[in-house]
């Protein structure tokens, strides 16, 4: 279980995005950080058919969100996630609604990818979902070597297909649904290392279609099980 603690951002401190507390004056704290790109969103996203096309259009229902985009290094230096820093030049987004953080999307330091995963498991427990990926099993392949070196043995499997070809199965997405939030942690294999992507979205924001990119919850391949019509 996540321990709810008071978030503060005193001068010199970083805003810890791993700590969520409904009592904190989130909007006041975020505004005090002077983030370079701040926009107001009026309403929620709705899919509207226009001729042969379907577009996501904002529908103003009086619900106001504030979107903070972390576009430069100075913005990114203001935040961390349980003492893990944001990877340089990777951007990021935070959305506030009703004085609560309802969405976070950041990339944490690549070198800490598996340490972040360990910390998430400690904080959140067993994942609600694990979505796997696969690669043709060749012990000399660099991607295979990376998977075998970095994943715990219990997390990977070798399976044969109908043609007797072997594939290495490994986790791509880890998903937790806990304390009113959905967490998705994705591990990407680069040429010689791993990178990551962390998404945190409140169940309320997801169901109310507040976040662009997650505005079609019934069709979301990973999160649709958490949508309540």
SVG drawing of the C-alpha trace seen along z (x, -y; Angstrom):
<svg xmlns="http://www.w3.org/2000/svg" viewBox="-22 -31 48 59">
<polyline fill="none" stroke="black" stroke-width="0.4" points="0.0,0.0 1.2,-3.5 1.6,-5.6 -0.1,-8.9 2.2,-11.7 2.1,-15.4 3.9,-16.7 5.8,-19.9 8.2,-21.7 10.3,-23.9 13.0,-25.9 15.8,-23.4 13.5,-20.4 12.1,-18.4 8.5,-17.6 8.2,-13.9 5.7,-12.4 5.5,-9.1 3.7,-10.7 0.0,-11.5 -1.9,-13.2 -5.5,-14.6 -4.9,-17.2 -2.0,-18.9 -2.6,-22.2 -1.3,-20.7 -2.2,-23.6 -0.7,-26.2 2.6,-24.2 2.8,-23.5 2.2,-27.1 5.0,-28.2 7.5,-26.2 7.2,-28.5 7.0,-25.6 7.6,-27.1 4.6,-25.6 1.2,-25.7 -2.1,-25.5 -5.7,-25.4 -8.0,-22.6 -11.8,-23.3 -13.8,-20.1 -13.2,-16.5 -12.3,-14.8 -15.1,-13.2 -14.8,-11.4 -16.9,-13.1 -17.5,-11.9 -16.8,-14.5 -17.6,-13.1 -15.4,-10.1 -13.1,-11.0 -13.4,-10.7 -11.7,-13.4 -11.2,-14.0 -12.9,-17.3 -12.9,-19.1 -16.4,-19.4 -16.7,-22.2 -18.7,-21.0 -17.2,-23.4 -14.5,-21.0 -11.1,-22.8 -7.8,-21.0 -4.3,-22.5 -1.7,-20.8 2.0,-21.3 4.4,-20.3 8.0,-19.7 9.7,-20.7 13.2,-21.7 15.8,-20.5 15.0,-23.1 11.4,-22.0 12.5,-18.3 14.9,-19.1 12.0,-20.3 10.6,-16.7 11.6,-13.2 9.9,-9.9 11.0,-8.5 14.5,-10.0 14.8,-8.8 15.4,-11.7 13.8,-12.3 16.0,-11.4 17.4,-14.5 15.7,-15.8 12.7,-13.4 10.0,-15.9 7.1,-15.0 3.5,-15.9 1.5,-16.5 -2.2,-17.3 -4.0,-18.8 -7.8,-18.7 -9.8,-19.7 -6.5,-20.4 -5.2,-16.8 -2.7,-15.4 -4.6,-13.2 -2.0,-12.4 1.8,-12.0 3.9,-10.8 7.6,-10.8 10.8,-8.9 13.1,-8.2 16.9,-7.8 17.6,-5.0 20.3,-3.6 17.8,-3.2 15.2,-1.4 15.2,1.9 15.7,0.1 12.5,-1.8 10.7,1.4 11.9,2.9 10.7,-0.2 7.3,-0.1 6.9,3.5 7.8,2.7 5.3,-0.2 2.4,1.2 2.7,4.9 2.1,7.5 1.0,6.0 -2.6,6.3 -1.5,7.0 1.8,7.9 1.8,7.6 4.5,9.5 6.6,9.0 8.8,11.6 11.9,11.8 13.3,14.7 15.5,16.7 19.1,16.5 21.7,16.5 24.0,14.3 21.4,11.6 22.1,8.4 18.4,8.0 18.2,11.5 21.4,10.9 20.0,7.8 16.8,9.6 18.6,12.5 21.0,10.2 18.5,7.8 15.2,9.6 14.7,11.9 14.6,15.5 11.0,16.0 9.8,13.1 11.0,14.6 10.1,17.8 11.2,19.6 8.4,21.0 8.2,22.7 5.7,21.8 4.0,24.3 7.1,24.3 9.3,25.3 11.0,21.9 11.9,20.7 10.9,17.2 12.0,15.4 9.0,14.0 9.6,11.1 7.4,8.3 6.9,5.1 4.2,3.4 3.6,3.7 0.2,2.3 -1.1,1.6 -4.6,0.4 -4.4,-0.8 -5.6,-3.7 -7.6,-5.3 -4.7,-5.4 -3.6,-3.3 0.2,-2.9 1.8,-1.6 5.5,-1.1 6.9,-0.2 10.4,1.1 12.0,0.5 15.0,2.2 17.4,-0.1 20.5,1.0 22.6,1.6 20.4,0.7 16.9,0.2 14.8,-2.9 11.4,-3.3 8.1,-5.2 5.9,-5.7 2.3,-6.7 0.1,-7.4 -3.6,-8.3 -6.4,-8.5 -9.4,-6.3 -11.5,-9.4 -9.6,-11.1 -9.6,-8.0 -13.3,-7.4 -14.1,-11.0 -11.9,-11.2 -9.9,-14.1 -6.5,-13.0 -5.8,-13.2 -4.4,-9.9 -6.5,-8.1 -9.8,-9.6 -11.2,-6.4 -11.3,-4.2 -13.5,-1.5 -11.0,-0.8 -7.8,-1.2 -6.0,2.1 -4.4,2.1 -6.7,-0.1 -10.1,0.7 -10.7,3.2 -10.7,0.2 -13.4,-1.8 -16.8,-2.1 -19.5,-3.2"/>
</svg>
